[in-house]
Amino acid sequence: MVKGENENSKIEKPKKKKSKEKIKLLIDDAGSGNFVGGMVIAGWSDDIEEYKSIELSPEKYNETFANIQEAVYSAVKKIINYFSNDYELISIFLCQSMLFDFSSDKLIEDGCVVLRGKIEGELQNLIEYDFMNHLKKLGLPKYVDFFMKIIDRDKNLGYRLLNNFCVNYVKVDLENRLKLCKSQSKLYLDLKNSVLHREIVENKFKKKPKLCCNCGHYIYDTSLYKNTLSFEHNVFYTHINCRMPKH
């Protein structure tokens, strides 16, 4: 026996590393088709019912398509790292959108099992609510939450109505709100070169009130602003005393 060693002491065996629970991960996006705002990238696992999301700002979305794909990949990696800290990922199911093509290639190079396709279910529900919160952070009124009720019933109709409302919201204050938009489109250029004409008119719509495109509330006042854009003669309405949000 080595001098100074306690004969009753036990040699501790190295502890076996506890194996991680294996899960499948789904990753999707929301907001890429909406004119206003950036988008949200999020991951979800049915196995553990856990969710993680990351927002990409409108500024990031307005870079080149290659840069956008790199930003998406960066978000995807953060989501993967979040889940892989505690779990072993069996597979990663990515949305079929071209925005994820670069991510798919890079993950396959890293040896990941990557699947592609349309994503439905809980992830889509959660990420859509996150995108609504993203819009509200940019200054849009709480009225945008109303469109979730329509999206739950009919996604195409709901997103079309949401986009129409968002576009009119931007038209109210083009100088300050165009920075909230996706700039790589004809609509952006049309709005950028457009002139807004605003006049006070009598409110004749009280039986079927008009929605204020600035605050999202119905207009019941005796007078209201009739707003017309020069490039398309599009008419929309706002309260006369509606306070503009700060951006």
For each residue, the residues with C-beta under 8 A, 3 or more apart:
1: 5 7
2: 5
3:
4:
5: 1 2 9
6: 9
7: 1
8:
9: 5 6
10:
11:
12:
13:
14:
15:
16:
17:
18:
19: 88
20: 86 87 88
21: 47 48 86 87 88
22: 47 87 88 89 90
23: 45 47 48 83 87 88 89 90
24: 45 46 47 89 90 91 92 93
25: 43 44 45 79 80 83 89 91 92 93
26: 43 44 45 46 93 119 123
27: 41 42 43 44 76 79 92 93 94 95 100
28: 41 42 44 95 119 123 124 127
29: 32 39 40 41 42 72 95 97 99 100 127
30: 39 40 42 124 127 128 130 131
31: 34 37 38 39 40 131 134
32: 29 39 61 97 99
33: 159 163
34: 31 37 131 135 159 162 163 166 182
35: 163 166 167 170 181 182 185 187 188
36: 58 135 138 140 163 166 167 169 170 180 181 182
37: 31 34 58 131 134 135 138 166 180 182
38: 31 55 56 57 58 59 60 61 134
39: 29 30 31 32 55 56 61 131 134
40: 29 30 31 53 54 55 56 127 130 131 134
41: 27 28 29 53 54 56 72 75 76 79
42: 27 28 29 30 51 52 53 54 79 123 126 127 130
43: 25 26 27 51 52 53 76 79 80 82 83 123
44: 25 26 27 28 50 51 52 122 123 126
45: 23 24 25 26 48 49 50 83 87
46: 24 26 49 121 122
47: 21 22 23 24
48: 21 23 45 87
49: 45 46 122
50: 44 45 83
51: 42 43 44 123 126
52: 42 43 44 79 82 83
53: 40 41 42 43 126 127 130
54: 40 41 42 75 78 79
55: 38 39 40 130 134
56: 38 39 40 41 60 61 71 72 75
57: 38 60 61
58: 36 37 38 61 62 138 179 180 181 182
59: 38 62 63 179
60: 38 56 57 63 67 68 71
61: 32 38 39 56 57 58 68 182
62: 58 59 182 183 184
63: 59 60 67 68 71
64: 67 68
65: 68 69
66: 69 70 102
67: 60 63 64 70 71
68: 60 61 63 64 65 71 72 99
69: 65 66 72 73 99 100 101 102 103
70: 66 67 73 74 102
71: 56 60 63 67 68 74 75
72: 29 41 56 68 69 75 76 99 100 102 103
73: 69 70 76 77 102 103 106
74: 70 71 77 78
75: 41 54 56 71 72 78 79
76: 27 41 43 72 73 79 80 94 100 103 107
77: 73 74 80 81
78: 54 74 75 81 82
79: 25 27 41 42 43 52 54 75 76 82 83
80: 25 43 76 77 83 84 89 92 107
81: 77 78 84 85
82: 43 52 78 79 85
83: 23 25 43 45 50 52 79 80 86 87 89
84: 80 81 87 88 89
85: 81 82
86: 20 21 83
87: 20 21 22 23 45 48 83 84
88: 19 20 21 22 23 84
89: 22 23 24 25 80 83 84 92 112
90: 22 23 24 113
91: 24 25 112 113 114 115
92: 24 25 27 80 89 107 112 113 114 115
93: 24 25 26 27 114 115 116 117 119
94: 27 76 100 103 104 107 114 115 116
95: 27 28 29 99 100 116 117 118 119
96: 100 116 117 118
97: 29 32 100
98: 101
99: 29 32 68 69 72 95
100: 27 29 69 72 76 94 95 96 97 103 104 116
101: 69 98 104 105
102: 66 69 70 72 73 105 106
103: 69 72 73 76 94 100 106 107
104: 94 100 101 107 108 114 116
105: 101 102 108 109
106: 73 102 103 109 110
107: 76 80 92 94 103 104 110 112 114
108: 104 105 111 112 114
109: 105 106
110: 106 107
111: 108
112: 89 91 92 107 108
113: 90 91 92
114: 91 92 93 94 104 107 108
115: 91 92 93 94
116: 93 94 95 96 100 104
117: 93 95 96
118: 95 96
119: 26 28 93 95 123 124
120: 124
121: 46 124 125
122: 44 46 49 125 126
123: 26 28 42 43 44 51 119 126 127
124: 28 30 119 120 121 127 128
125: 121 122 128 129 152
126: 42 44 51 53 122 123 129 130
127: 28 29 30 40 42 53 123 124 130 131
128: 30 124 125 131 132 148 151
129: 125 126 132 133 148
130: 30 40 42 53 55 126 127 133 134
131: 30 31 34 37 39 40 127 128 134 135
132: 128 129 135 136 144 145 147 148
133: 129 130 136 137
134: 31 37 38 39 40 55 130 131 137 138
135: 34 36 37 131 132 138 140 144 166
136: 132 133 139 140 141 142 144
137: 133 134
138: 36 37 58 134 135 180 247
139: 136 177 180 245 246 247
140: 36 135 136 143 144 166 169 216
141: 136 144 169 214 215 216 217 245
142: 136 145 216
143: 140 146 165 211 215 216 217
144: 132 135 136 140 141 147 162 165 166 216
145: 132 142 148
146: 143 149 150 216
147: 132 144 150 151 158 159 161 162 165
148: 128 129 132 145 151 152 158
149: 146 152 153 158
150: 146 147 153 154 157 158 161 162
151: 128 147 148 154 155 158 159 162
152: 125 148 149 158
153: 149 150 157 158
154: 150 151 157 158
155: 151 158 159
156: 159 160
157: 150 153 154 160 161
158: 147 148 149 150 151 152 153 154 155 161 162
159: 33 34 147 151 155 156 162 163
160: 156 157 163 164
161: 147 150 157 158 164 165
162: 34 144 147 150 151 158 159 165 166
163: 33 34 35 36 159 160 166 167
164: 160 161 167 168
165: 143 144 147 161 162 168 169 211 213 216
166: 34 35 36 37 135 140 144 162 163 169 170
167: 35 36 163 164 170 171 187
168: 164 165 171 172 213 234 236
169: 36 140 141 165 166 172 177 213 214
170: 35 36 166 167 173 174 177 178 180 181 191
171: 167 168 174 191 196 213 227 229 234 236
172: 168 169 177 213 214 227 236 238 244
173: 170 176 177 214 244
174: 170 171 177 178 191 192 194 196
175: 178
176: 173 179 244 247
177: 139 169 170 172 173 174 180 181 247
178: 170 174 175 181 183 188 191 192
179: 58 59 176 247
180: 36 37 58 138 139 170 177 247
181: 35 36 58 170 177 178 188 191
182: 34 35 36 37 58 61 62 185 188
183: 62 178 188
184: 62 188
185: 35 182 188 189
186: 189 190
187: 35 167 190 191
188: 35 178 181 182 183 184 185 191 192
189: 185 186 192 193
190: 186 187 193 194 231 232
191: 170 171 174 178 181 187 188 194 229 231
192: 174 178 188 189
193: 189 190 231
194: 174 190 191 229 230 231 232
195: 229 230
196: 171 174 227 228 229 230
197: 227 228 229 230
198: 225 226 227 228
199: 225 226
200: 223 224 225 226 240
201: 223 224 225 226
202: 222 223
203: 206 210 219 220 221 222 223 224
204:
205: 208 209 210 219 237
206: 203 209 220
207:
208: 205
209: 205 206 218 219 220
210: 203 205 218 219 224 237
211: 143 165 216 217 218 219 237
212: 215 216 217 218 219 224 237 238 239 242
213: 165 168 169 171 172 216 227 236 237 238
214: 141 169 172 173 238 239 242 244
215: 141 143 212 238 239 242 243
216: 140 141 142 143 144 146 165 211 212 213
217: 141 143 211 212 239
218: 209 210 211 212
219: 203 205 209 210 211 212 224 237 238 239
220: 203 206 209
221: 203 224 239 240
222: 202 203
223: 200 201 202 203 240
224: 200 201 203 210 212 219 221 237 238 239 240
225: 198 199 200 201 237 238 239 240
226: 198 199 200 201 235 237
227: 171 172 196 197 198 213 235 236 237 238
228: 196 197 198 233 234 235
229: 171 191 194 195 196 197 232 233 234
230: 194 195 196 197 233
231: 190 191 193 194
232: 190 194 229
233: 228 229 230
234: 168 171 228 229
235: 226 227 228
236: 168 171 172 213 227
237: 205 210 211 212 213 219 224 225 226 227
238: 172 212 213 214 215 219 224 225 227 242
239: 212 214 215 217 219 221 224 225 242
240: 200 221 223 224 225
241:
242: 212 214 215 238 239
243: 215
244: 172 173 176 214
245: 139 141
246: 139
247: 138 139 176 177 179 180
